[in-house]
Amino acid sequence: MSLITAKDLSVSHGRRLVLEHVNFTIEPGEIVTIVGPNGSGKSTLLRALLGMLPVSGTVTRQPGLVVGYVPQKLALDRSLPMPVASFLNLPKPHSAQERAEVLQRVGLPGVEHRQIAELSGGQLQRVLLARALLTKPDILVLDEPTQGLDQMGEAAFYQLIETVRTEMGVAILMVSHDLHVVMSASDRVICLNGHVCCEGTPHVVRDAPEYRALFGHGTQGALALYQHQHDHDHTDCDHDHTAEKDAVNAG
């Protein structure tokens, strides 16, 4: 059974239609990345799939599904004393051994007593990931998890995500704008612009006219890091890309 399935999903903010007729599935152990221009509905889709927004259409989640969520930003008062160990115990406590093991897994051994406010951006993202992993999730949901990191930090974080998937068997669903590295870790990419305009393996999406209409012809090398055995997987592309071009030109 798929972990999450959406059929004919639409979301409106007031009178504005943000997502229209989106169909989506994610399977156990799969890494799916959602890309698209600003305002294309990427974060809205995540929230809709997690049941955080009213929608039309249907969203079905596997019974008992455990979701680990890594937010785009952490709203934290930098003056508030908060050791990493205390942060990992929110919203429920975990043993010292569990905390140590998960920090080891994300490459931050021995930081339990450091203050959250003292961490670098990359370290904080790894602590957020560690906190999500403590729930023993079936799926990790990440909303632009490398925002604010440099290219080396982005690449290291995505490599960590792929390692976590391999070692724990957890599915990964993430939104990203990091076209130059993110797809190297993806099994499937969904290109979104209010609707699913193209979907498939990274190299297929890279070559799709719908993707080029949104991101330009200079993106042909953006997915060059991608190496995967599923080279002949199918793509599901919407061949009427006039709307996408108009949206880009209007933006």
C-alpha positions in Angstrom: 0.0 0.0 0.0 1.2 3.5 -0.8 2.2 5.6 2.2 0.2 8.7 0.9 -2.1 8.9 -2.1 -3.9 12.0 -3.4 -6.5 12.0 -6.1 -7.8 15.1 -7.9 -6.4 17.3 -5.1 -7.2 21.0 -5.3 -6.5 23.7 -2.7 -7.7 27.3 -2.6 -6.6 30.3 -0.5 -9.6 32.5 -0.5 -10.6 32.9 -4.1 -7.2 32.0 -5.4 -6.8 28.4 -6.7 -3.3 27.4 -5.6 -3.3 23.7 -6.6 -5.6 22.1 -9.2 -6.3 18.4 -9.9 -3.1 17.0 -8.4 -2.6 13.3 -8.3 0.2 12.0 -6.2 1.6 8.8 -4.6 4.7 8.0 -2.6 5.8 4.4 -1.9 7.7 2.9 1.1 11.4 3.8 0.8 11.0 6.2 -2.1 12.7 9.6 -2.4 10.4 12.1 -4.1 11.4 15.7 -4.7 8.9 18.5 -5.6 10.4 21.4 -7.6 8.8 24.5 -9.0 9.0 28.3 -9.2 8.1 30.5 -6.3 4.4 30.5 -5.7 3.9 27.2 -7.5 2.2 25.5 -4.5 5.1 23.3 -3.3 4.7 23.9 0.5 0.9 24.0 0.1 1.1 20.5 -1.4 3.1 19.2 1.5 0.6 20.7 4.1 -2.3 19.3 2.1 -0.8 15.8 2.0 -0.3 15.9 5.8 -3.9 16.9 6.5 -3.0 20.5 7.6 -5.2 22.2 5.0 -8.8 21.8 3.8 -8.8 20.4 0.3 -11.1 19.2 -2.4 -10.4 15.7 -3.8 -9.1 12.9 -1.6 -5.9 12.3 0.4 -5.4 8.8 1.8 -2.6 8.0 4.3 -1.6 4.5 5.3 -3.2 3.6 8.6 -0.8 4.3 11.5 1.5 6.3 9.3 4.3 8.0 11.3 5.6 11.2 9.8 8.8 12.9 10.7 8.7 16.6 9.7 11.7 18.9 9.1 10.4 22.5 8.7 11.8 25.2 6.4 12.6 27.4 9.3 12.7 27.1 13.1 11.1 30.0 14.9 13.3 30.1 18.0 14.2 33.0 20.3 18.0 33.0 20.1 18.2 34.4 23.6 16.3 31.4 25.1 18.6 28.8 26.7 17.9 25.5 25.0 20.5 22.6 25.0 20.3 20.2 22.1 19.3 17.4 24.5 16.3 19.4 25.7 15.2 20.3 22.2 15.4 16.6 21.2 13.1 15.8 24.1 10.3 17.9 22.6 7.4 17.1 22.5 8.2 13.9 24.4 11.3 12.6 26.2 13.8 10.1 24.8 16.5 8.2 26.5 20.1 9.5 26.5 21.1 6.5 24.4 18.4 7.2 21.8 19.5 10.8 21.6 23.1 9.8 21.3 22.4 7.2 18.6 20.4 9.6 16.4 23.0 12.4 16.7 25.6 9.9 15.7 23.5 8.9 12.7 23.2 12.5 11.5 26.9 13.2 12.0 26.8 15.3 15.2 28.0 13.1 18.0 28.5 14.7 21.4 26.5 17.9 20.8 23.8 17.1 23.4 25.0 19.9 25.8 25.5 22.6 23.1 23.0 25.4 23.0 20.7 25.4 19.9 21.4 29.1 19.4 25.2 28.3 19.0 24.7 25.9 16.2 25.6 26.7 12.6 22.9 26.5 9.9 24.0 23.1 8.8 24.3 21.8 12.3 20.8 23.0 13.1 19.3 21.3 10.1 21.0 18.0 11.2 19.5 18.5 14.7 16.1 19.0 13.2 16.5 15.9 11.2 17.7 14.0 14.3 14.5 15.1 16.1 12.4 13.9 13.2 14.2 10.5 13.2 13.5 10.0 16.9 9.9 9.4 16.0 10.9 6.3 13.9 9.0 7.6 11.0 7.7 5.8 7.9 8.2 9.0 5.9 10.3 12.1 6.3 8.8 15.3 5.0 11.3 18.1 4.4 10.3 21.6 3.3 13.3 23.3 1.7 15.6 21.8 4.3 18.8 23.4 3.0 17.6 27.0 2.8 20.5 29.3 3.8 23.2 26.7 3.4 26.1 27.0 1.0 26.5 24.6 -1.9 28.8 22.3 0.0 26.4 22.3 2.9 23.5 21.5 0.6 25.4 18.6 -1.0 26.4 17.1 2.3 22.8 17.3 3.7 21.3 15.6 0.6 24.0 12.9 0.8 23.0 12.4 4.5 19.3 12.1 3.5 20.1 9.4 0.9 22.2 7.5 3.6 19.3 7.7 6.0 16.9 6.3 3.4 19.3 3.4 2.7 20.0 2.5 6.3 16.5 3.1 7.8 14.3 2.3 4.8 12.3 5.5 5.4 10.6 7.3 2.5 11.6 10.9 1.8 9.3 13.6 0.5 11.0 17.0 0.1 10.4 20.4 -1.5 13.5 22.1 -2.8 14.8 24.9 -5.0 18.3 23.4 -5.2 18.1 22.2 -8.8 21.9 21.7 -9.1 22.1 19.1 -6.4 18.8 17.9 -5.1 17.8 15.6 -7.9 21.0 13.6 -7.5 19.3 12.0 -4.5 15.8 11.5 -6.0 14.0 8.5 -7.4 11.3 10.7 -8.8 10.8 14.4 -9.4 7.5 16.2 -9.6 7.6 19.6 -11.3 4.8 21.7 -10.0 3.3 25.0 -11.1 -0.2 25.0 -9.7 -0.6 21.5 -11.1 1.7 18.7 -12.0 3.2 19.8 -15.2 5.9 17.0 -15.4 6.8 14.0 -13.4 9.4 11.2 -13.7 13.0 10.3 -13.0 15.4 13.2 -12.8 16.9 12.9 -16.3 13.4 12.6 -17.8 12.2 15.7 -16.1 15.4 17.6 -17.1 14.6 17.0 -20.7 10.8 17.7 -20.5 9.6 20.8 -22.4 7.5 21.7 -19.3 10.5 21.8 -17.1 12.5 23.9 -19.6 9.6 26.3 -19.9 9.7 26.9 -16.1 13.5 26.9 -15.5 15.0 27.8 -18.9 17.4 26.0 -21.2 20.4 26.7 -19.0 19.2 24.0 -16.7 20.4 21.1 -18.9 23.3 20.5 -16.6 21.4 20.9 -13.4 20.8 17.2 -13.0 24.3 16.1 -14.1 25.1 14.6 -10.7 22.3 12.1 -11.0 23.3 8.4 -11.5 20.6 5.8 -11.1 19.7 2.5 -12.5 16.1 3.4 -13.3 17.1 5.1 -16.5 14.0 4.0 -18.4 11.3 4.8 -15.9 8.2 6.4 -17.3 7.3 10.1 -17.3 3.9 11.7 -16.9 4.0 15.0 -18.6 1.3 17.5 -19.5 1.9 18.5 -23.1 0.0 21.8 -23.0 2.7 24.0 -21.7 1.3 27.3 -22.9 -0.1 27.9 -19.4 3.3 27.3 -17.8 5.0 29.8 -20.2 2.3 32.4 -19.6 2.7 31.9 -15.8 6.5 32.4 -16.0 6.2 35.4 -18.3 3.6 36.9 -16.0 5.8 36.4 -12.9 
